[in-house]
Amino acid sequence: MSKFNSLAVKVPVILCIVTTILITVMLIISLTIAENGISKSRFEGFETTVMGYASVFDAWFRTQSYILETYASVPIIVEQVSNPNENSLTTLTSTLRTFREKNACAIHVGIVDRNGIIIADSDYPKWIGTKFTDRNINVWNKLHNKEYGYGSVSYGNGLAPSVVNGELSFIFAAPIKYENREIGYLYTVFNWKEFYKNYIEGIKLGDTGGLDVIGPNLKVLMNTDYNKVNTDAPQVYKEVFDKKLSKGVVEYTANNHKMMGSYTKMKYVPWITSMTMTS
């Protein structure tokens, strides 16, 4: 029995439990900071409040990235990718399914070889042998160019409908290394609506308040009203991205209402978090 396989069962389960507790604690702390900011007044503390909510997203990206990096270094994953045998697919599939089951937001988890071919997936064996790059060229290029967010994890450019269920999804990917060489890549595809349900749904910002996460293409990537996700953001934010501003105040008119708010740049993705209310 290989020294890798001696930890094949215990390590993934222990890591799943520890990381699940970690992400929950970090997100509770971040939400507490944000809600304390709101209590000051309607407009006072806008900057503090929006930074608090930005920290929720930053914490989620940071923790999910840490989880993925940790899973990519689990001995059974490294061994089965570096030295495959007739039982490798069964072992990998079982391990990946364990990873997926312990993550409330994950749709599926898989492994890609150095040539961009999917060699294992937690739930969809029909994709094995297909090209990962056909659907995920952006994150593939980032991995090869070492364009990382947190740690050595690369992210997709934005949201995309999942080929599994049509829900909006977002992908993370990290290198699998053996003797300091990249031998493959581990990816997780997240269900964006599940992220909303677990961490955003229920946030109240008064009768007219709203929370947005906005990307460089001026698409709304998250909102306290999920129906607004993947819609167009107000054009006032174009200047924010064009000038690469890190934080500030915005004013604009929407549906005949004057809006005022504050925004701040996120840490690991080129997005901003913005909180607005009628002025």
C-alpha positions in Angstrom: 0.0 0.0 0.0 1.5 3.4 -1.0 2.3 5.9 1.7 -0.2 8.2 -0.1 -3.1 5.8 0.3 -2.6 5.5 4.1 -4.3 8.8 4.4 -6.8 8.3 1.6 -9.9 8.3 3.7 -9.0 10.3 6.8 -7.4 13.4 5.3 -10.3 14.4 2.9 -13.0 13.9 5.6 -11.0 15.9 8.3 -10.2 18.7 5.8 -13.9 18.9 4.8 -15.0 19.3 8.4 -12.4 21.8 9.4 -12.8 24.0 6.3 -16.6 24.0 6.5 -16.3 25.3 10.1 -13.8 27.9 9.0 -15.8 29.3 6.2 -18.9 29.5 8.4 -17.1 31.4 11.2 -15.4 33.9 8.8 -18.7 34.7 7.0 -20.6 35.2 10.3 -17.9 37.6 11.5 -18.0 39.5 8.2 -21.8 39.8 8.2 -21.7 41.0 11.8 -19.3 43.8 10.8 -21.6 44.8 8.0 -24.8 44.8 10.0 -23.1 46.9 12.7 -22.3 49.5 10.0 -25.9 49.8 8.9 -27.2 50.5 12.4 -25.4 53.9 12.6 -27.8 55.7 10.3 -29.2 55.7 6.8 -26.2 57.4 5.1 -23.6 57.7 7.8 -21.0 55.0 7.7 -21.8 54.0 4.1 -18.1 53.4 3.5 -17.7 51.2 6.6 -20.9 49.3 5.7 -20.0 48.5 2.1 -16.5 47.5 3.2 -18.1 45.1 5.7 -20.2 43.5 2.9 -17.2 43.4 0.6 -15.4 41.5 3.3 -18.1 38.8 3.1 -17.3 38.2 -0.5 -13.6 38.4 0.1 -13.9 35.9 2.9 -15.8 33.5 0.7 -13.2 33.7 -2.1 -10.3 33.4 0.3 -11.7 30.4 2.1 -12.9 28.5 -1.0 -9.5 29.1 -2.5 -7.8 27.8 0.5 -10.1 24.7 0.5 -9.3 24.1 -3.2 -5.6 24.5 -2.7 -5.7 22.1 0.2 -7.7 19.5 -1.7 -5.2 19.8 -4.7 -2.4 18.7 -2.3 -4.2 15.8 -0.7 -1.9 12.8 -1.1 -4.5 10.5 -2.8 -5.2 13.1 -5.4 -1.5 13.7 -6.1 -0.7 10.0 -6.3 -3.6 9.0 -8.5 -2.8 11.9 -11.0 1.0 11.3 -11.0 0.9 7.5 -11.1 -2.5 6.4 -12.5 -3.5 2.7 -12.4 -6.6 0.7 -13.2 -8.3 1.8 -10.0 -7.4 5.5 -10.3 -10.7 6.7 -11.8 -12.8 5.0 -9.1 -10.6 6.3 -6.3 -10.6 9.9 -7.7 -14.3 9.9 -8.4 -15.1 8.8 -4.8 -12.7 11.4 -3.3 -14.0 14.2 -5.5 -17.6 13.4 -4.6 -16.6 13.6 -0.9 -15.2 17.1 -1.6 -18.4 18.1 -3.4 -20.8 16.8 -0.8 -19.1 18.8 1.9 -19.5 22.1 0.0 -23.0 23.6 0.0 -22.4 25.7 -3.1 -20.5 23.2 -5.3 -22.2 21.7 -8.4 -19.3 19.4 -9.2 -15.5 19.0 -8.7 -13.1 17.6 -11.3 -9.5 17.2 -12.5 -7.9 18.2 -15.7 -4.5 17.0 -17.1 -1.7 19.1 -18.4 -3.2 19.0 -21.9 -6.6 20.4 -20.8 -8.4 17.0 -20.9 -10.8 16.2 -18.1 -9.7 12.9 -16.4 -12.1 12.7 -13.5 -15.3 14.4 -12.3 -17.3 13.9 -9.1 -20.6 13.5 -10.8 -20.4 13.6 -14.5 -18.3 10.8 -16.0 -19.5 11.6 -19.5 -17.2 14.6 -19.5 -14.1 12.4 -19.0 -11.9 12.7 -22.1 -13.5 16.0 -23.2 -11.7 19.3 -23.5 -11.9 21.5 -20.4 -10.8 24.4 -22.6 -14.0 24.3 -24.7 -16.0 25.8 -21.9 -13.3 27.3 -19.6 -10.7 28.9 -21.8 -10.4 32.0 -19.6 -9.6 30.2 -16.4 -7.3 27.8 -18.3 -5.3 30.7 -19.7 -5.1 32.3 -16.2 -3.7 29.0 -14.8 -1.0 28.9 -17.4 -0.1 32.6 -17.0 -0.2 32.2 -13.2 -2.9 34.8 -12.9 -4.1 34.0 -9.5 -6.6 35.5 -7.0 -5.9 34.2 -3.6 -2.9 31.8 -3.3 -2.4 29.9 -6.5 -6.1 29.8 -7.4 -7.5 31.2 -10.7 -11.1 32.2 -11.3 -13.4 32.5 -14.3 -14.0 36.0 -15.7 -17.7 36.0 -14.7 -20.9 34.0 -14.4 -21.9 31.4 -16.9 -24.9 29.1 -17.2 -24.0 25.6 -15.8 -24.0 22.9 -18.4 -25.4 20.7 -15.7 -28.6 22.6 -14.6 -28.6 25.9 -16.4 -28.1 27.8 -13.1 -25.6 30.7 -13.1 -22.2 29.3 -12.0 -18.6 30.4 -11.2 -15.4 28.3 -11.5 -12.3 28.1 -9.4 -9.2 26.1 -10.4 -5.8 25.3 -8.8 -2.7 23.4 -9.8 -2.0 19.9 -8.6 1.7 19.6 -8.0 4.1 16.6 -7.6 7.8 17.3 -6.7 7.1 21.0 -7.4 5.8 20.2 -11.0 2.3 20.9 -12.2 0.8 17.6 -13.2 -2.8 18.7 -13.5 -5.5 21.0 -12.2 -8.4 20.7 -9.7 -11.5 22.7 -10.4 -14.8 23.4 -8.6 -17.9 24.8 -10.3 -20.1 26.7 -7.8 -23.8 27.2 -8.0 -24.2 31.0 -7.7 -27.8 30.8 -6.5 -26.7 28.5 -3.7 -24.1 31.1 -2.6 -26.9 33.7 -2.6 -29.2 31.5 -0.5 -26.5 30.6 2.0 -24.9 34.0 2.5 -26.8 36.9 0.9 -30.6 36.1 1.0 -32.3 37.8 3.9 -30.0 40.8 4.1 -32.1 43.9 4.6 -30.9 47.4 3.8 -34.1 49.4 4.6 -37.0 50.0 2.2 -34.8 51.4 -0.6 -31.4 50.0 0.0 -29.6 47.6 -2.3 -26.3 45.7 -2.4 -24.6 45.0 -5.7 -21.4 43.2 -6.8 -20.4 44.6 -10.2 -17.9 43.3 -12.8 -15.8 45.3 -15.3 -18.3 44.5 -18.0 -20.9 46.4 -16.0 -22.9 43.2 -15.2 -24.5 42.8 -11.8 -22.9 39.7 -10.4 -24.7 39.6 -7.0 -27.6 41.6 -5.5 -29.8 41.4 -2.5 -32.5 40.7 -5.0 -31.4 37.6 -7.0 -33.6 38.5 -9.9 -31.2 41.4 -10.7 -28.2 39.1 -11.0 -26.6 39.1 -14.5 -28.5 42.3 -15.5 -26.8 45.6 -16.5 -25.4 47.8 -13.8 -25.8 51.7 -14.0 -23.4 53.3 -16.4 -22.1 55.5 -13.6 -19.8 52.6 -12.6 -18.0 52.6 -16.0 -15.8 55.5 -14.7 -15.0 53.5 -11.6 -13.5 50.7 -13.7 -12.0 52.9 -16.4 -10.1 55.0 -13.8 -9.4 51.9 -11.6 -10.8 53.6 -8.6 -10.6 51.6 -5.3 -13.5 53.3 -3.4 -15.8 56.2 -3.6 -19.3 57.6 -3.7 -21.8 57.4 -6.6 -24.9 59.3 -7.4 -27.3 58.6 -10.3 -31.0 58.4 -11.2 -32.8 55.1 -11.6 -36.6 54.7 -12.3 -37.0 58.4 -11.5 -35.4 58.1 -8.1 -32.1 59.7 -7.2 -29.7 57.2 -5.8 -26.7 57.6 -3.6 -24.2 55.1 -2.5 -20.7 53.9 -1.8 -18.5 51.3 -3.4 -15.2 49.6 -2.7 -13.0 47.3 -4.7 -12.8 43.6 -3.8 -9.4 41.9 -3.1 -9.2 38.8 -5.2 -11.4 39.5 -8.3 -11.6 42.7 -10.3 -15.1 43.5 -9.0 -16.6 46.1 -6.8 -19.2 45.9 -4.0 -21.7 48.8 -3.9 -24.4 49.8 -1.5 -27.0 52.3 -2.6 -30.2 53.9 -1.3 -32.5 56.7 -2.4 -31.2 60.1 -1.5 
